[in-house]
Amino acid sequence: MILTSLESISFKIALILCALSTAGYLLSLLVKKVKIAKTYTWVLAAAFCFLSINLLFALINSDVMINPGSRDFFSLCAWSVCAVYLALQFKTKTRVLGAFISPVILLFMIAAAGETSARALLPQNLQNWLTAVHLFLTIVGESLFVIASCAGLMFIMQDGLLKNKKLSKMSLLLPSLNDLDRINHLCLLWGFPLLSLGVIAGAVFAELNWKTGWLMDPKVIWTFAGWIIYGFLLHQRLAIGWKGYRMAVISGVAFILLLLSYGGVRICFSTLHNFI
């Protein structure tokens, strides 16, 4: 009972801190002061700590590893995006990028707040460790792609300002093109292998349990299409040296495909993945 209360309290604190960090990051864009973004990076770090505590309590209180609740799923999405972004801050000082990342984290937290921990995400026949590995690796891999896309969007904005010679406070506030391109590179470099392992784990489970039919599932097809594009991007980057504006645009297109594989496919098609 005490652990359940602590789980709920830590989630609420994390949600409040996420909302504060989002407001702070957006304020830094509004008043064009990077110092505010630096301050609210620490607020986001505190939110990450409380969210980590929340997930730890969830792990202790239930069999979340093989039977995650809907709240646990969205919390894990928020946690993974937050973890990747904060880790990147050790590599690049792109604090203002948080203005694009923190609203995504907050949306995941709001979605989690609308769910209950008691509501199971997976049906009974899918509750096993292989499905858990598939979900975890896929979530972390796609979190890296979320940040790659946000960095790409900011790259396009900054590139447009510089090409039009608009050296305003906004262009000085945004991170350098080199830093944004480096983030795109790092996210592709780590995101593609993690997503690949997640896809492999899902394919192994599907072959063992569903036997036939799963290869033609619309969600599998769309996810595979996004995976192919990201693989192509990584190859072009490492083998040919693609970078800059072209990478920013194509990584954004690939991310739209992944979004369609989650939202559009479930709405428009019948899928074996209708539990997510």
Buried (B, 14 or more C-beta within 10 A) or exposed (E): EEEBEBBEBBBEBBBBBBBBBBBBBBBBBEEBBBEBBBBBBEBBBBBBBBBBBBBBBBBEBBEBBBBBBBBBBBBBBBBBBBBBBBEBBEEBBBBBBBBBBBBBBBBBBBBBBEBEBEEBBBEEEBBBEBBBBBBBBBBBBBBBBBBBBBBBBBBBBBBEBBEEEEEEEBBEBBBBBEBBBBBBBBBBBBBBBBBBBBBEBBBEBBEEEBEEEBEEBBBBBBBBBBBEBBBEBBEBBEEEEBBBBEBBBBBBEBBEBBBBBBEBBBEEEEBBBEEE
